[in-house]
Amino acid sequence: MGKQLHENICEEHLFSSIFNKYSKDLHNFLYYKFGDLLNPKDKVQEAFIKLWENCAKITPNKAKSFVFTTANNLMLNEAAHQKVVLKHQKTKPKMSTNESPEFLMQQAEYNDKLQKALSNLTEAQREAFMMNRVEGKRFKEIAELLDISTKAVEKRIYGALEKLRQDIKEL
């Protein structure tokens, strides 16, 4: 039995040779065991990153065992995580909509009425109204941006509100 030359694998050339020697075999092992769905290439990389992070503790003759065990555990963890994700996706649709189809239809009709009413506003009213209600700008900011008086902004927004109230009775 020959004397071991290196106590750990922290030297770059030694680590590279281990990577070159085992990475393809490790990928094939993970691919055949788990398929391509769980990204075996990523797990190979992660296993070798963990090997590098622990290089001072691992001897060259233990490196293969370390990366294969680490990669296998990473894949098992990913598979378990995917099961949780799938379980969550199955339960989510049941809890996400408590609205009735009638409510959803009314909401869509209301949105259509609102869009039509907004398009009926004058360009000046729509611009001032959207800056105030959608962008959250104050009257003074709008006046500076449009280069008009604050009173003109107020008049445009209030005019827009009156027109919207007439076009959409629900407001």
N, C-alpha and C positions, 0 to 999 in steps of 0.2 A: 504494500500500500504506500503510494507516494505521498510526500509531504505537500500540504495545500499551500499554494503560493500566495493567495490573497485571503485576508480574514473577512473582508466585506466587498461590496461591489460599487463603492462610491467613485471609483475612477471612471471617467467618461468613456474611455475606449472599452473597458470591461463591460460596462452597462450597455453600450451600443452593441457589442457582440452578443450579449444575452438577448437584447431586443430583437436583433436580426435573426437569431437562432430560433426563438420561440414564438414570435408574434404571429406568424402565419399559421402555425399549428394551433395556437390558442384561438385565433379567429375561427378556424375550421371547426375546432371542438365546440365553441359556443354556437356557431351557425348550425351545426348538425344537431346539437342538443336542444336549442331554443328557437331556431329559425331566424329570419331576418327582421321580424317585427320589432324586436326589442333592441335593435341596433348593436350587434356584436362588435362592430368596429369601435364604437365609443367605449364599450366596456373593456376592450383590449387596451385602449389608450389609458383609461382610468386605472386599470390594474398596474400598468407600467409606471404611471405617476405615483401610485402608492408604493410601488417597489422603490422608486427613486427617493421618496420621502423617508423610507425606512432602510435605506441602503446601508447605513452603518450597522444595523442589527442583523443583516442577512448575508450569509456566506454564498459564494457562487454555486455550490452544490445544492443549496436550498431555494435558489431563485425560481427555478421552473415550478416547483411545488407551490411557492408563494403566489406567483402570478396566476396559475391555473385555479387555485383555491379562491383567491381574491376575485377574479373575474367571474367565476361560477357564483359566488355569493352576491356579487353586484347584479348578475342576471336574475338570480332568485328574488332579490329585493325588488328589482324592477318589475318582475312578473307579479309579485304580491301587490305592488303599487298599482299596476294596471287593473288587477281584479277589483281593488277599491274604487278606482276611477269608473270602471264599468258598472259597478254596483250603484255608485252615486248617480251616474247618468240614467240608470233605469228608474230610480226613484224621483229624480228631479222633475220630469214632466208632470207627474201626478200632483206635486205640490206647487208648481210654479204658476198655474193659472186657476184662480178661483172664480174668474169672471165667466159669466154665462155667454153662450154664443150671441144672444140678443144684445148684451152689453157691448161686446166686441163690434157687432155690426153698427150699433148706435155711435160708438166711438169713431169708427171709420167714416160714417156719414157726417158727423160733427167736424172731423178733420177736413173733409171735402168742402163743407160749407165755409169753414174758416179760410181755407186756401182761396176759394172763390171770392169771399168777401175781401180778403187782403188784396187780391188782384183788381178789385173794383175801386180801391182807394186811388187818389191821385199820387203821382210819383213823389211829390213833396211830402204828403201825408204818410205814405208808406215808409219812406226813408226815415223820417223823424220818429215814427212809431216804432219801427224795428230797432233803431239805435237805442231807443229808450227801453222798450220792453224785452228785447232779445239780448242786446249787448249790455244792458244795464247802465247806460250812460245817463248822466243827469242833464237837465235842460240846458244848463250853462255850458257844459261840454259840447252838446249838440250844436248850440248856437255858435260856438267858436269854430267847430268843424265845418259848419255850413255857411259860415260868415253871414249870419242873420241875427236878429235880436232874440232875447230870451222869450219875449212876448210872442214873437212869430212862431217859435218852437212850440210854446204852449198852445197856441191857436191850431197849429197843424196836428198835434197829438190829440187834443180834445175833439177836433173835427174828425179825426180818424176813429176815435172811440165812438162818437155818435153814429157815424156811418156803419161801423161794425155792429153796433147794437141794433140798428135798423135791419141790416142784412141777416144777422144771426139772432134770432129771438131768445136763444138759450143763454146769452151773455148777460 
